[in-house]
Amino acid sequence: MDAQVLTNLFATTFSADTTARKAAEVEIKNVGQQEGMISALLQIIANNNVDLTTRQAMVVWLKNRVVNGYGKDSSTPIPPSDRVAIKQGIVPLLIAAPSRSIRVQFAAIVKAIINEDFPDQWPELLPTVASLLTSEDLAAVYGGLLIILEITKVYKYKTPSKEKVFLQIIERTFPTLVTLGQKFTSANPPISPLEGAEFLHVIIKTYVTSIYSGISKHQQTSESIVPWGTLLFQTINQQLPAGVALPGDKSDWEKHAWWKAKKWSYRTLNRLFERYGSPTHIPKPMKKQYGDFAKNFVTTFAPEIFGVYLKQIELFIENQVWMSDKCLNLVFNFFGFCVKPKTTWEMLKPHAQTLVSRLVFPQLRFDHGKAELYEHDPVQYVRESSEDFEDYGSPRAAAVGFVHTLATTRTKTAFMGILELVNQALKGTGQAPAAAEDKFAALQIVIALAEVIMKNDEVKPAMETFVVTYVLPEFSSNIGFMREIACQVVERLSAWNFEWKDPKNHEATFRALVAALNDRDLPVRVQAALALGTIVHDSDVRQALLPNLSQIMQDLFKLTDETDLDALSNCMETFIEEFKDELLPVAPQLVARLCESYNRVLEEQAAKADAEAEAGDLETDASKLDTDDKTMALMGITKTIATVLACFDETEEVDSRFLEIQELIIPIVTATLKSQVIELYDQAWEFVDNLTFRSRKIVPNMWPIYKITYDLFKGPAIDYLDEMLPPLCNFLMFGKEAFVQNPEYIRMALDIFITSLTNDHLGDVDAINGFKLVEAVLLNLKGQVNDAVPTIINATVTRMGKSESPNLQIAGLDTIINCIYYNPILTLQALEHAQGGSRAFFDKWFAAMNSPKGLPRVHDKRLSILALCELLKMDTNAVPPALKEGWSTLVAGALAIFKELPEAEDRRAALLEEYEDDSSEEDMEEDLVVGPPADDEDGDVFDEETAYLDMLAEEHARLRAKQAKRIAKLTQGAEGAIAADDDEDGEYQPSESGSDESEETVPEDFSVETAIDEVDPYSYFKQTLTGLQTSNPVLYQAVTTSLNVDQQTELMEVMNHEEEAEAVVPSS
């Protein structure tokens, strides 16, 4: 390809002439897959005489081309000659990269190639890297470091096959890495400390990536852990030489390699200790692998870490050093973990109170940054405040986490001391009153510990006095943030069942909150609304709010529009639930207002995305956060609308108000799906499910959503069949006439079914959903899809042959049974031509009937009984020869199902009761943690987190063992493995008893209603057998006389079964 032509094309992509720019982009796309394109670009990129901006555009295009085209399964594969060229040229280009932005793109290219070709198809890479790391040229060294980092990222999650390769890489290169790192932290580094920090950052990041999911035996040895630990300590302790300063302000310092190197050092030490270095907190499956290492680490290394961290904190407290937020966050996390093991708690205990008073409190003060936001951007202040304790990367959140861990795990030792510090901060010292900023910090701790406080029998009774003394007066403060935090304290304590003993105090607090709804400051109004949401359950409060309900709802709408805050949507939901009887008459107006807000936020989100796309901007962290905020706001609004819809659950008939609401919701669902806001797909289709199921019909405006859903499934939302399924089934159940009148609708449903079974991108769960969908087609469109039956059967049999999943096997079996129920003659004809023939299917089916787990659900049993009845009704001349001999056993098969049916119905009823039971209040009453032993307050703490990590590790170990077993099985020979697993009689076996290979259970499905749910199988069977006696006495004689004595008795019981309701027989 002509280099000059390509250069001109990429240069034109920056043209101000839109027509020329788009033409160049189209031409690049046209030639992009041609052989030689990549080779030509590599040469141009290496030419320093070409404009840097043009080369950068080429690098970005090249990165995208390699990332998307280098994989074996790529739809746009890179030609072989270009694959060779890129592997030969990428390392020199990476080393010579003129800027960090270009270097990052080259690193991504390297990673994509490593992922596919290393080590087998790129064996020269590791020797090249080893050579680079020992080069005298620092640019070459840095290039080698970046490559080893990318290798480590690829091997971060070590499968058994990757682990062996990675261990060799570690042993070959990591000693060189740590030696390099020590050079850059030495008294005489090869380059300035600021420049060397970039090397340190990459070296340490590589090491921590290597130990993310496991630490090798080599890395556990003192020969490895000691030099690496020393390097990490040196990096943390390293100070800038006199006269050397970081460029920019503090926000720039946070991003500088100097503090990145320190951050990764803290993170590495934390990872070593928390995951591998505490003997009592290593998950059980990992104790054999890391137990000895942990025993040594906790006694020799952990004290060193603690000492280094404590020294840095002392310097920080005395304002002798600055510390980045990320580093401070990691220090808090380390101290928080030190609280749990006895060994490290003994080190931390003498310093706990000091750390809380001198480190935690200052982090929670109302500082200059908060004041700026409060004054100039109150909406952003509200958003950030609502996430203060949830931003797990912030020091504020980590400080709160540390205090919470102290209070919950070392209650006797630390909790009361923390509360005493809170009281001191609120009282002030001597004659001087407490500063508002200090009181704010103290009340922040009360908010953080609200749950612990309200569950402590000693502290809880004193909280009313505390609130009256320190919180109620702040509602009258002339300082806005104190009025705000007063509301927050009431909200948090009330959320954990705070109760007033004195009605006057209760009323004073309630009236203060109502008054705060009209506060001049937005943050106060927001917190007042949230606080009212937690106390509105109180009958006195509810009664007092009734006269002002309309105004309060308007205030909530206004606040939600001003802030787009998800928490306010939750508050509104609470009010709607509490006042549903009062609000039900105006439900359409409420939903109309909510839909207005929804459309506004959706349009703002779309406009921002369009503007960024038009400008060609990459998504920044700020724009992503804004988009996330908008998405959360939309989700909050949809939840509120769903709460309004739930108010109609107790109404017996669908009234005009519900239908009016339906017409309001349809446009926002349509807009959401068309806008492809994937985070809202779930709620959009849930709305369709709710509306169509409750109204039991499909209104005209709803049908475009069916078409949009189909288009999305065939396009970008193919992974969302699980969410689409309930509304699709409702369309089939309640819109039968439209399907009959419009065959294209039928084609769409059948195409979704076939795609769910045949698309390589989809798995067993999607196929099962496809089977459920085609069941809805067969049950609701009898006589309308005859031509599709052979296709359905062939696709089903083929898909069943590709999976051993019990769920999928039963779903596939049900699909063919549905075909029999739909049209037995047509189905048997199709089965004769399917793989294995009709006899193979009937063998599986009857084996399932006679197995306790073969047809586990009520629906499976009910469907089989109805299908057997249809077989009894059909003309016996149409029975295939292979089945004639066993035709007389049809009734025996039905009796086997009837025998198990009552127990299955009882199980389903119990599950349904459990499914519908609201246990959320019980969950809130569960204990927070299991603390230290009762006789040893300073003993090891085993809490919910420890138990959770144990569970994860056990599951990980089980899956690894399962994977290793499968690999071994494949290694022994696929044919032998298949033969060994094959059942010689061809009987259907959903799973092996006691086998590790499949622990799946087939659950009852409450998500979809079917056309046979109301059919009484007893009456249907009785009518069928009674009719058979008249219509085909010969067959009747055969099916009844073939029964043994026990079966004869069972038949009499089924025929005499007393029904509480008349049989409901579906129309054909």
N, C-alpha and C positions, 0 to 999 in steps of 0.2 A: 504494500500500500504506500502511496506517495506521502512522505512525511510532511511536506509543506501543506498539502491539502488537508490532512488531519489537523495540523496546527491551526490552520485558518478556521476549520470547523469549530474546534473547541474555543478559540478566541472569540468567535461570533456568538457563543452562548452567553457572553457578557454584554452583548450589544444592547443599546437603548432602543433599537428598532425591534419592536415585538415580532413583526413578520419575519425578519431576518433571523432573530434568535430562535423562534419556533422551527423555522426551516432547517437550521443547523442541528437542532435537537432531533428532528425527524431523520435527518440524514445519518447522524451518528447511530441512531437506533437501527437503521437499515443495514449499516455496514458492521455493526457491533459484533455480530456472530460469525463474520467471515474469518477464515483461517489467515493468520498473519497480522490481524488487527492488534493483538496484544504484543506481539514481537515489535511491531512498528512503534507502538506507544512507549514501550520500555526504552527504546533508543531515543525518542524525543524527550522523555522525562529526564534521561541522563545528560541531556545537552543543556549546559548552563547558559547558553546563549539565547535559549527560548524564554520568553516572558514567564516569570515565576507564577503569576496568577493563572496563566493558561496551563502550565504544568500541574498546578494544584488541581484544576478541574479534571485533568486527565487522570491524576492519581485517584481522585474520588470515584470517577467512572470505573477505573481499573479495579478498585477495591470491590465495588458493587458487582462487577462482572465476575470476579473470582469467587467471592462469597456465595453468589447465587448459581454459578455455573461449574464450580470445581467438583461438586459432589457427584457420586456415581449415578444417582437417580435424578439428576438435574434435567429439566425439560429443555434447557439451552446449554448443552455441554460444551466445554472448551475443547477445541481441536487438539490432537496429540502434540503437534509441533509447538503450539502456543503453551501447552502445559510444560514442555521441556524448557522453553524460553523463560517462562516466569520463574521456574525453580533455579535456573542458572543466573538470572539477573536480579532477583529480589534482594538477596543479601547485600551485594554492593550498593544497591540503591538505598537500602535501609541505613547503612553506615554513612552514606554521603548525604542523607536527607537534609535540606537547607532549613527546615523549620519543624517545630514540634507537631504542628497540625498535619504535615505531610508524613512525618515519622509514624504517627498514630495510624494512619491509613495503611502504610506499609506493614506495620505490625499485625493489623487485622488480616492482611493478605497472607502473611506468614502463618498465622494461626489456622486459616482455612485450609492451607496446603498441608500443614502438619496433621490436621484432623483427618485428612483423607489418605495421605501418602507416607507419613512417618510411622515407623522407621523403614518399612519394607521397600517402598518405592522412592525413598529419599535417604538412603543410608549414609550419604556423604554429609548430611546436615550436622550430626553430632560432632564428628571430627573437626568440621569447619568451626563450630561454636567453641570447642575446646581450644582451638588455635587462636580465635579472636580474643578469648578471655585472658590469654597470656601475652597478647600483643603489647608493644611499646606505644602503639597509637591509641590514645584514649577514645577516639571516635569508634575505632574497631572494637575496643573493649565494651563500650556502651551498646553498640549494635549486638554483640554477643550476649550481653545481659538481657536485652529486650527479647531476643530469640529464646533464651532459656526460660524467661518468664512466660512466653506464649506456649512453650512446650508444657510447662508446669500447669498452666490453665487448662490445657486439653486433658491432662492426666489428673486433674483436681479430684474428680470422682473416679476412684480406681476400681474398674472391673477386674476380675481375676486375670484376664488376658493382658490388660494394660499394666497391672501392678508389677509384674516381673520386669518389663521393659523400663518402667519408671525407677525401680530400685537401682538398676544399672546406671541410669542417668544421674541419680542423686550421688551415688558413690563416685562417679567419674568427675562430676562438675562442682558439687557443693563445697568440697574442701577449698577449691579455687575461689569460689564466691566469698566464703567467709574470710579468706586471706585478703582478698581485694577490699572487702568492707573494713577490715582492721587498718588497712593503709589509709583509707579516707578519714578515719577517726583518730589517727595517730597525731603526735605532736608536730610531725613534719609531713603533711599530706602532699601528694603529687600536684594537687591543684588547690585553689582556695576552698575553704569550708562550704561556702555557698554553692559553688560549682560541684563539689564532691557530694553534696546532699542529694543531688539528682541520682548519682550512682548508688548511694546508700538506699535511697527510696526503692529503687528497682530490686536491689539485692535482697532487702528485707521482705519486700512484697512477694518475691519469689519463694522465700523460705516459708512464710506463713501460708501461702497457697499450697505448698507441698504437704503441709501437715493438717490441712483443713479436714480431711475425712479419715486420716490415719497417719501414724508416725512410725516409720520403718525401724527395724531393729538397729540398723546402722545409726539412725538419728537418735536412738535412745542411749547409745553408748556415750561415755564421758568424753571420748575423743571427738564426738560431734557436738553434744549438747553444751559442753563447757565453752568452747570457742564461740559458738553461736550466742550463747547466753551473755558472754563477755561483750560481744559486739553490740548486742541489744542494750545492755547497761551503758556502754560507752556512748551510744547514740543518744540515749535519753539524757545522760549527764552532760553531754557536750554543750558548751556555751560558745557564743560568738566571740571572736577575739575583740579586744578593745579597739574601738574606732570603727568596727564593722557593724552595719545595721541592715536589716531586711528592707527592701524597697517597698514603697507604698504605705498604706495604713493597715490597721489590724485585720480588716477583711481580706486584704491581699496577703498578709502573713499566713493566715489560715490555709491558703492555697499553695503557699510556697513549698518547694521540695524540702526545705529545712524542717518544716513542721510535719510534712508528709512522712519523712523518714522517722521522726519521733512517733507520729501516730501509729505507723505500722510496727514500730518496736513495742509500744504499749499493747497493741492488738495481738502481736505474736506471743508475748509473755502471758497475756490473759488467756489466750487459746491453749497454750501449753498447760497452764495450771487448771483451768476449768474443765478441760476435756480429758487430759491425760495425767494430771499431777496431783489429784486428791484421791487417795486410796478409798475413802469411804463414799465418794460420790461418782466413782467410775461406774457406769452401767454394768450390770452383772455379766452380760455376754462379752464385755471387754476386759474383765478383770484378769483373765488368763494372759491376755496379750500385753496389757499395760500395768498389771498389778505391781510387779517389782520396780518398774520405772517410777510409778507413782509414790511408792514408799520412800524411795531415795529423793525424789523431787520435793516432796512436802517437807522433808526435814532439812535438806541442804539448800535447795534452790528457792523455795517459796519465801523463807525468811529474807533472802537476799532481795527478791523482788519487792517484798513489803518495805524493806529498808530504803531501797531506791525510790519507790513511789512516795513514801512518807517524807523523805528529804525534799523531793521536788514540790510537794504540797506545802511544806514549811516555808520554802523559798517563795512560793506563790502567795501564801497568806501574808508574808512580810513584804510583799510587793518588790521582791528582789529579782523575780523573773516573771515574764509573761507566759501564759499557757493557752494554747488553742482550745477552743470549745470541744473539738473531737478528742483531744488528749485528756482533758478534764473529765469528759464523759467516760472514757475508758478507765481512768483511775477510780471513779465512783463505782463502776461496774466491778472492778477488782476488789475493792473494799467490801462491796455488797456480797461477793462470793466468799470472801474471807470470814464473814459472819457465821457461815454454816459448819465448816469443818472445825473440830475441836482444836486442832493444832494451830490453825491460823487465827481462830477467835481469841486464843490466849494472847497472841501478839497484838491483835486489834483492840481488845477490851480496854486496856488502859487509856487508849486514845479516842474511844468512841464518842464521849461527850464533847471533847474538844473539836473533833471533826464536825460534829453536828453544829456546834455553836459558831465555829470560826470558818467553816468551809460550806456547810449546807445553807445556813441562814443567809449569808451574803449572796448566794446564787438565787435565792427566792425573793430577795428584796425587789421593790418596785424601782427599777433602775432607769437611767436616762433613755435607754432604747425603748422601754415600755412607755415612758412618758411622752416621747416623740410620737409614737404611734397613737397613743390615747388622744393626744391633742390634735394631730394633723390627719390621721387616717384611722378613725375609730372602727371602721368596718374591718380593716386588716387586723387591728388590735383584737377585736372580738374573735376573728378566725384563729389567730395565733394563740390566744388565751384558751380557746376551746380545745386546742391540741397540745397545750403546754406539757401535760403529763403523758402524752401519747407519742411525742416525737422522741423516739428512742435513741436518736443521735445527739440530742441536746444535753448539756450538763444539767439543766434544770430537771429534766425528766429522770436522769440518772441519780441526781441528788435525792429526789423524792423516792426513787426506787431503793436507794441505800437506807434512807430513814424507815421506809416501810418494812424492809427486811429486818432491820434492827428491832422494830416494834413488834413484829409478828413472830420472830424466831428466838429473840432474847428478851422476852417480855419482862421477866422479873428484874433483869439487870439493866435494861436500856429504856424500856417504854416509859416508865415513870420519870426517868431523868429527862427524856425528851419533852414530856409535858411540862416539867418544871421550867425548862428553858423557854417554852412557849409562854408560860405565865410571866416569867421575868421580862421577856421582850414586850409583853402587852402592858405590864405595870410601869416600865421605865426604871431608871436607876436614881435613887436619892430623891431630890426634889424635882428633877427634870422629868417632864412627861415623855412617854415613849414617842419616838418619831413615827410618823405615819408609814414610812417605808419599812421600818422594823416591824410594826404591827402587821403590815401586809404580809411579810415573810412568815411571821408566827401563825397567822390565820391560814396561810397557804399550807402549812404543815398540818393544821387541824383538818383542812379539806382533804389532804392526801391520806390522813389516818382515820378518816371518818368511820370507815367500816370497822377498824380495830377498836376505836373508841366506843362505838355503839355495841360492840360485842364483849366489852370488858365490864364485868359486874361491879367492879370497884369504881370505875370512872363514869359509867353511864348515868348513875343517879345524880351526879354533880353537874351534868351538862346544861340543865336548864339555868342554873345559877350562872354558869360560864357565859351562856348566850345573852342573858339579861345584863350581865356586867360588861362584857367586852364586844358584843356584836350588835345588840339593839341600838346602843347610842350612835353607832356608826351610820345608821340610816339617816341621821340628821347631820352628818358631817358635811363641811363645805368642800371637802376633798372628794372628787368624783370616784377615784379608784377605791377609796375606802367604802363608799356606798355600794360600789359594785361587789367588792369582796364580802360585804355583809350579806348580800343576797346569795352569793355563792356558798357561804358557810351554811346558811339555812337550807339551801337546796341539797347540799351533800349530806348533812345530818338527817334531813327528812327522808332522803333516799334510803337510809338505813334505819328507818322506823323510829326516829326521834319522837318522843311523846311529851306533851306539856302536862304538867300537874296543875298549874295555876291558869285558869281560863283567861284571866286578864293578860297574862304574858302571851298566851296563844293569840288572843285578839289583837294585841299590839303588834305582834310580828306580822300577822296576816294583813293588817291595815297598812303597815309600812311597805309591804311588798306591792299591794295594790297601788299605793301612792307612787311607788318607784316605777310603775309602768309609764308614768307621765314625766319621768325625770328628764332633765335637759340633756343628759349625756346618753348617747346610744348604748354604750356598754352596760350601763346601769339598767336601762330598759330591757335589754336582752336577758341579763341575769335574773331580773325580777320575774320575767315571763317564765324562764326555766324553773325558778324556785316555786312559782305558783303551780307549775305542772306536777311537782312532787307532793304538794299538800292538798291538791284538789280532791283527792280520794276521801279526805276527812269530811264527814257529813255536815259539820257546822260550816266549814269553808265552802263546801259546795252550795249550801243554802244561801250563804252570804253573797256568793258570786252570781247567783241566778239573775238578779235584777240588772246586772251590768254585763251579762253574757255576750250580748251583741257587740258592745263596745270592745270587750276583751278580744273577741274573735277578729274584729277589725284591726286591733292593735297587733295581734299575732301575724295577720296577713301583711301588714305594713312592715313589721320587723323582718319577716321572712324575705320580702321583696328587697329590703334595704341591704340585707346581709348575705342572702342565699345560704344561710347556715342550716345544715342538716339537723342539728339539735333542736332548732325551733320547729321543724317539721314533726319531730318526735313529740314535742310539747303539744303541738296542735292535735296530733293523734290522740294524746291523752285526754284533752278537752272534749274531743268528738266522742270518744268512748264513754266518758263520764256523763256527758249531756246528750246522749244520742236521742233520747225521747224528745228533748226540746229542740234539737237541731234537725231531726229527720224531716219535718215539714219544709225546711229550707235547704235540704240536701242538694237539689239541683243548683241553687245559687252558690253554695259552697264549692261544688265541683267546678262550676263555671269560673269562679275566681281562681281556683287552683290551676285550672287549665290555662288561664291567661298567664299566670306566673310561669307555668311550664313552657309555654310557647315563647315567652320572652327570653328565658334562660337558654332554651334550645337555639333560638335565633342568634343570641349573643355568642354562643359557643361556635355555631356554624360560621358566623361572620368573622370571628377571630381566626378560625382555621382557614377560611378562604383568603383572608388578608395575608396570612403567613405563607400560604401556598403561592399567591400571586407575587409576593416579594421574594420568594425562593429561599426564605429563611429556614435554617434548621431550628428544630424545637429546642428552646432553651429551658433550663430548670424552672425559671419563673413562669414561662408560658405553660409548661406542663403542670405546674402547681395550680395555675389559674384554671386550666382545663379540668383538672381533677376536682377543684372546688365546684365548678359548674356541674360536673357529672354527679358529685355527691348531692348537690342541691336538687338536681332532677330526680335522683333516687329518693330523696326525702319527700318530694312532692308526690311521687307515685305511691309511696307508702301511705301518705295521708289520704290520697284518693281511695286507696284500697281499704283504709279504715272506714271511710264514708260508705263504701259499698258493703262492708261487713255489717253496717247498721241494718241492712235489709235482710240479714240472715234469719231473723225471727218473724219476718212478715210471710204469711202463708202464700199469698198470690203476688205475681209481678204487677206492680201498679205503674201508673203513668210516670211517677217520679223516677223510678228506676229506668224506664225506657228513655226518658229525657236525658238522664245521666249517661246512658249508653251512647246516645248520639253526640254528647259532648266529648266522650273519651275516644271514640273511634278516630277523630282527626289527629289527636296527639299520638295515638298508637301508629297511625299511618306515617306521620311525620318522623317519628322515632325510627321506624324500620327503614324508611327511605333515606334518612340521614346516616344510617348504619352506625348508630351509637351502640356499640356492642355491649357496653356495660349495662344497657337498659333493655337488651333483648329479652332477658328473663321476665322482667316486669311487664313488658309490652305483650308478650304472648300469654302471660298469666291473666292480664286484663281480658284478652280475647276469650280465654278459657272461662273465666268467671262470668263474663257477660253472656256468652252463648249458652253456657250450662244453666245459668239461673233463668234466662228468658225462654229456654227450650226452643229457640228458633233462631234463624240467621236472617237478620234484617238486610235489606238491599245494600246499605252502605258498608256492610261488613265484608262482602264478597271480594272487593279489591284487595283486602288484607290476605285472603287466601292466595291470590295470585302473587302478591309481593313475597309472601312466605315461601312459596315455591321457588321464585326467582332467587331469593336469598340462599335457600338450601343448595340450589344449583350453582351458586356463586360463592360469595365470601363467608356465608354463615353455614357451611356444610357441617360444621362441628356442633351445631345447635339443634340437632334433631330431637334431643331429649326435651328441650324447652318447647319445641314446636308441636310435639306429639299430642298433648291434651287438646289444644284448640283444633288441630287437624281432625282428630277423632270426633270432636263436637260438630265440625262442619259436615262430616259424613253422617252423623247420627241425626242431627236436627235440620239438615239441608238436603235430604235425599232427593226431593223433587228437582232441585237445581242440578244435581249431578246427572239425573236421568235426562234432563232437558239439555245439558251441556256436556257432551262426551269429553271435551277438552279437560274439564275438571277431573274426570276419572283418569284420563291419561296422566295428568300431573301426579295424582296420588300414587298410581302404579309406578311411575318413573322414580318417585322418591323411594318407594320400596325397593326397586331393583338397584338403584344407586347405593342405598344403604347396605346392600349385601355384596356388591361387586366393587365398590370404590376402594382402592388400595389405601387411601388415606384414613378410612374408617375402620373401627374395630368391632369387637363382639357386642358391646353395649349398643352401638348404632344399629347393628343388624337386628338385635332384639327389638329395638324400637321400630325398625322397619317391619318386623313380623307383627307387632301390635297394630301398626297402621293398616297393613293389608287385612288383618282380622276385621278391622272396622269396615273396610271395603266389602269384604265377603258377607259380613253379618247384616249390613245395612243396604246393600245393593243386590239383593238376590235376583238372579236372572239377567243382570245388566252387564256382567263381566265374564260371560261364558268363554269368550275367545282368549281371555287372559289366564284361565286356570292352568293350562299346560305350562305356560311361562312361569307362573307362580310356583308350581310344583318343582320344575327343573331347577329354578334358582334356589329354592329352599333346600332341596336335596344336596345340591352342590355346596352351598354354604355350610350345611351341617357337617359335611365331610372335611371341612377346613378347621374345625375347632372342637376341642374336648370340653368346653365350658358347659357345665350342667344347665346353667341359665339359658344358654343359646340352644342346646339340644332340646330342651323342653319347649322353648318358644318355637323352634322349627317344627317339632312334632305337632304342636297345637295348630300351626298354620296349615299343615296337611289335613289335620282333623277338621279344621274349619272348612277346608275345601270339600271334604266329604259331607259335612252338614249343609254346605251351599248346594252341591249337586253331586250325589254319590256316583252316579253312572259316569259322568264326565271326568270325575276325579280318578276313578279306577282305570279308565281308559288311559288317562295321562300317566298314572303311576306305572302302568305296564311298559311304557316307553321310557320311563325315568331310570336313572342309574340304580341297579339292584332289583328293579321291578316291584310289583305290588306286594309280593310275598315278603321281601326284605322289610318293607315298611310295616306290614301287619305283625311281623315277628317282633319288631321294636315296640310297637304300640301295645301289644298284648303282654309283653314282658314288663312294660311300664305299668299296666293295669294291675299286675300281680306283685308289684314291688312297692313297699311302703313309701319310698322316695321317688318312685317313677312318675307319679302325677301328684305332686305335693300340695298344690293349691286347690281351693274350692273351684275356681274357674276351670282348671284343667279337668277336674273330675266331672263337673257339670257339662262342659263342652263334649267330653268323650261320650257321656251317656246320650246326649242329644244326637251325636253323630252315629252312634250304634243304632239308635232308633231309626234314623234315616236309611241305614243299610238294611234293616229289617223290612222297611217299607218298599224297597226297590225290587224290580223284577229280577228274580233269581237267574233268568236267562242271560242277564247282563253281567253276571259274576264271572270274573276271569277264571279259567281252569285251575290256576295255581292256588286259588282261594276257596274253591268249592268244598274241598275236604274239611276245611276248618270253619265253614260258614255256620254250622250248627252250634259253635261255641260263642256266638255273639251275645246271647243272653247271659251265659256264664261270665263273660267279660264284664258286662254291665253290673252283675251282682257283686263281683269283686270290688268294683268301684263304690257301689252303694254301701258295702260293708265298711269302707274307710271314710265315707262322706260325713257322717255325724261328727266324728272326731275332728276332721278337717274344718268343719263349720264352727265347732267350738273354739278351735285354735284361732281361726280368723276373727271371731267375735271378740276374743280376749285381746288379740293384737289391735283390733280397731279401737277398743276401749282405751288401751294403753296409748295408741297413736293420737287419740283425741284428748287425752288427759293433759291438762295444762299443769306441768310440774315446775314451772319457772320459779314460783315462790319457794318451793321446797329446795330448789337448787341454791337460792340465795342464802338459805339457812345452813348450808354445809359449812363445816369448819374450814378456815382459811388454810391452815397448814398443820402438819404434825411436827411439833417442835422437838426440842431435845428430850432425853429421858427425864421422867418426873424426878428421879433422884439425883440428876446431874444437870443443873442449869447450863453448865458450860460444855456439855457433851455434843457429839455430832448431831446435826439437824438433818432430818430426812423429811422433805416436804413434797408438795404436789409436783413441783418442777423435777425433783429427783425421780419420782415415780414415772413421770411422763418421759423423761430421758431414758429410763430403763425400758419402758414400753417400746420407744422408737428403736433403741439398740437391738432389742429382741426381735422386732419385726425385720430390721435390716439384716440381722444374722440369719433369720429364717429364709429371707428372699435370696441372700447370697448362697446359702446351702442349696436351695431349690435350683438356682441358676447353675451352680456347679454340677449338680446331679444331672441336669438336662444336657449340659455340655459333655459330661462323661458318657451319657447315653448316646449322644450323637457321634461321639468319637468311636464308640464300639461298633457303630454301623447302623444307619437309619433303618435299613430293611429289617434287621434282626429286632430292633426296638419296636417297630410297628407290628411285626409278627407276634412278638411276645405280648403286646397289649391287645391284640385282636381277640375278640370273643369268638370261639370256634363255632358257636351256635348262631352267631349273628344277632344275639339278643341285645336289647338296648340297656346300657349301663351308664347312667348319668355320672357316677363317680365310683372310685374304688373305696371300699370300706376301710377306714383306717389309713388311707394313703396320704402322703404329704403332697401329692401332685395336685389335688384339688380340694380345698376346704370351703368351696363356695356352697352357700345355701340359696335356695330359690325362694325369695320372699313373696309374701302376699302383696298385690299391687292395688293400692287404694286411689291411684292418681287418675285412672281412666274408667269410665262407666261403659259397659257394653250392652248390646241389644238383647243378650240372653240373661242378664243379671236377675231379671224378674221372672224368668221361666222356671216353673217348678219341675225339677227333673223326675220326681216321683209320679206326678200326674201325667207328664209327657210320656214316660215309659209305660205307665198303665194304659193310657189311651192307645199307644202304639201296639202293645201286645194284645190288647182286646181287639183292635182292628185287624191284627194279623190273623187271629183265630178265624175270622170270617173271610178275609181276602186271600189268605194263603195257608189253608189248614195243614198242608203237607209240611211247610217250613215251621209252622207253629208246633207241630208234633215233634219235629226234629230238634228244635231248640229247647223244648221243655223236657223231652224224654232223655236227652243226653246229660241232664243234671243229676248229680248224686243226691243222696238223702239230705245232706246239710244244705246243699244249694236249693233243693226243693223247698226246704223250710224258709230259707232266706228269700226266695221268690214270693212265697205267701206273705211274708212280713212286708216286703216292698209293695205288693199289690194291695195290701190292707192298710197301708200307711195313712194315718189320719192327718189331713191337711187343715191348716187354719185358714187358708185362703184358696180360692179357686185357681185352677191352672191358668197361667198367662202364656198363651202360645203366640209367638211372633208371626206377623203376616209375611207371606212370601213376597 
